Amino acid sequence: MTRALYSLCGADERRFFSPHCWKAVMALAHKGLDFEEIPTTYARIREIGGGVSPTLPVLDDNGRLIPDSFAIALYLEEAYPERPSLFNGEGGKALSRMVEGYSQMIVHPSIMRIALLDIHAILDEGDKAYFRQSREARLGKSMEVIAADSEAEKAAFGAKLEPLRHMLKFQPFIGGETPLFADYIVFGALQWLRVCVGVAMLAVDDPVLAWFERCLDLHESRGRTVTAA
């Protein structure tokens, strides 16, 4: 069987930085499925499957194309039910949707403001103009103006992880004793930060950092990419 995951990369094709692609990587590894990760720049996304998706990741499972990280997780759960579950039932799917909302509405915007210039710097030259135009249109300011507040954003970042920190008082993973897709959602966000900037803004005794390290030790994730730190 041929299985490939199209993942967003920078100029260095070993530097996979998209949080959404990392969710899919972890989901495939959790299921124990072999796959090839195909480095893809923004400019090359439209070449996949005749333009099947404007964004990444896209999973090609023996000719079946599935875009979107959450859709990929749902597909893997249905297609490979005999392998370890990503959700452990409907409750786990609902949990993952809630965690997805928290990550994308609270954590992602903060990381974008912290890492904006760093992300731009690692991109392929053909992607830089698109990235600047699209992000400045979305954020309503120039990248340089946003980056001017990055130190303040770093100082405030830890507080945005307080819900996760609270949960870690009771269990080692969001999924309980073992990780579920909900863990990979927030992991993807912090891996995005790690690859582009590093995670030095988290204290060495922060339970969130310990959880992140546990996630890095899953599925050989630590060595999968070039990182900033």
Backbone hydrogen bonds, N-H to C=O, Kabsch-Sander energy under -0.5 kcal/mol:
donor,donor_aa,acceptor,acceptor_aa,energy
3,R,1,M,-0.6
4,A,60,D,-2.4
5,L,36,E,-2.9
6,Y,4,A,-0.5
6,Y,58,V,-2.8
7,S,5,L,-0.7
7,S,38,I,-2.2
9,C,40,T,-1.8
10,G,12,D,-0.8
10,G,15,R,-1.4
11,A,122,I,-3.2
12,D,122,I,-0.5
13,E,11,A,-0.7
15,R,12,D,-2.4
16,F,14,R,-1.1
17,F,8,L,-1.0
17,F,15,R,-0.6
18,S,8,L,-0.7
22,W,18,S,-1.9
23,K,19,P,-1.5
24,A,20,H,-1.5
25,V,21,C,-2.4
26,M,22,W,-2.4
27,A,23,K,-2.2
28,L,24,A,-2.5
29,A,25,V,-2.3
30,H,26,M,-2.7
31,K,27,A,-1.7
32,G,29,A,-1.2
33,L,28,L,-2.3
36,E,3,R,-2.2
37,E,35,F,-0.5
38,I,5,L,-3.0
38,I,36,E,-0.7
40,T,7,S,-2.3
44,R,41,T,-0.9
45,I,41,T,-0.6
45,I,42,Y,-1.3
47,E,44,R,-1.4
48,I,45,I,-1.9
49,G,47,E,-0.5
50,G,47,E,-0.8
51,G,48,I,-1.5
52,V,48,I,-2.1
58,V,6,Y,-1.1
59,L,66,I,-3.1
60,D,4,A,-3.3
61,D,59,L,-0.7
61,D,64,R,-2.9
62,N,2,T,-2.6
62,N,60,D,-1.0
64,R,61,D,-1.3
65,L,63,G,-0.6
66,I,59,L,-2.9
66,I,64,R,-0.5
68,D,57,P,-1.8
72,I,68,D,-2.3
73,A,69,S,-2.2
74,L,70,F,-2.5
75,Y,71,A,-2.4
76,L,72,I,-2.8
77,E,73,A,-2.1
78,E,74,L,-1.9
79,A,75,Y,-3.3
80,Y,76,L,-2.1
83,R,80,Y,-1.6
92,G,89,G,-0.5
93,K,89,G,-1.2
94,A,90,E,-2.3
95,L,91,G,-2.6
96,S,92,G,-2.1
97,R,93,K,-2.0
98,M,94,A,-2.0
99,V,95,L,-2.6
100,E,96,S,-2.6
101,G,97,R,-2.0
102,Y,98,M,-2.3
103,S,99,V,-2.9
104,Q,100,E,-2.7
105,M,101,G,-2.2
106,I,102,Y,-2.1
107,V,102,Y,-1.2
108,H,103,S,-3.2
110,S,106,I,-0.8
111,I,107,V,-2.2
112,M,108,H,-2.7
113,R,109,P,-1.9
114,I,110,S,-1.9
115,A,111,I,-3.1
116,L,112,M,-1.2
119,I,115,A,-3.1
120,H,116,L,-2.1
121,A,117,L,-2.1
122,I,118,D,-1.2
122,I,119,I,-0.6
123,L,119,I,-0.7
123,L,120,H,-0.9
127,D,124,D,-2.2
128,K,124,D,-0.9
128,K,125,E,-0.6
129,A,125,E,-0.5
131,F,127,D,-2.6
132,R,128,K,-2.5
133,Q,129,A,-2.5
134,S,130,Y,-2.8
135,R,131,F,-2.4
136,E,132,R,-2.5
137,A,133,Q,-1.9
138,R,134,S,-1.8
139,L,135,R,-2.7
140,G,136,E,-1.8
146,I,142,S,-2.1
147,A,143,M,-2.8
148,A,144,E,-1.3
149,D,146,I,-1.5
150,S,147,A,-2.0
153,E,149,D,-2.0
154,K,150,S,-2.5
155,A,151,E,-2.1
156,A,152,A,-1.5
157,F,153,E,-0.9
157,F,154,K,-0.6
158,G,154,K,-0.6
159,A,156,A,-0.6
160,K,156,A,-0.8
160,K,157,F,-1.2
161,L,158,G,-1.4
162,E,159,A,-1.4
165,R,161,L,-2.3
166,H,162,E,-2.7
167,M,163,P,-1.9
168,L,164,L,-2.0
169,K,166,H,-1.5
170,F,167,M,-2.0
171,Q,167,M,-1.0
173,F,176,G,-1.8
176,G,173,F,-1.5
181,F,86,L,-3.0
183,D,180,L,-1.1
184,Y,180,L,-1.3
185,I,181,F,-1.5
186,V,182,A,-1.2
187,F,183,D,-2.7
188,G,184,Y,-2.2
189,A,185,I,-1.2
190,L,186,V,-2.2
191,Q,187,F,-2.8
192,W,188,G,-2.1
193,L,189,A,-1.8
194,R,190,L,-2.7
195,V,191,Q,-2.9
196,C,192,W,-1.8
197,V,193,L,-3.0
198,G,193,L,-2.5
202,L,199,V,-1.9
206,D,203,A,-2.0
210,A,206,D,-1.8
211,W,207,P,-2.4
212,F,208,V,-2.6
213,E,209,L,-2.5
214,R,210,A,-1.9
215,C,211,W,-2.2
216,L,212,F,-2.4
217,D,213,E,-1.4
218,L,215,C,-1.4
220,E,217,D,-0.6
221,S,218,L,-2.1
222,R,216,L,-1.6
223,G,220,E,-0.5
224,R,221,S,-1.5
226,V,14,R,-1.4
228,A,194,R,-1.2
229,A,194,R,-0.7
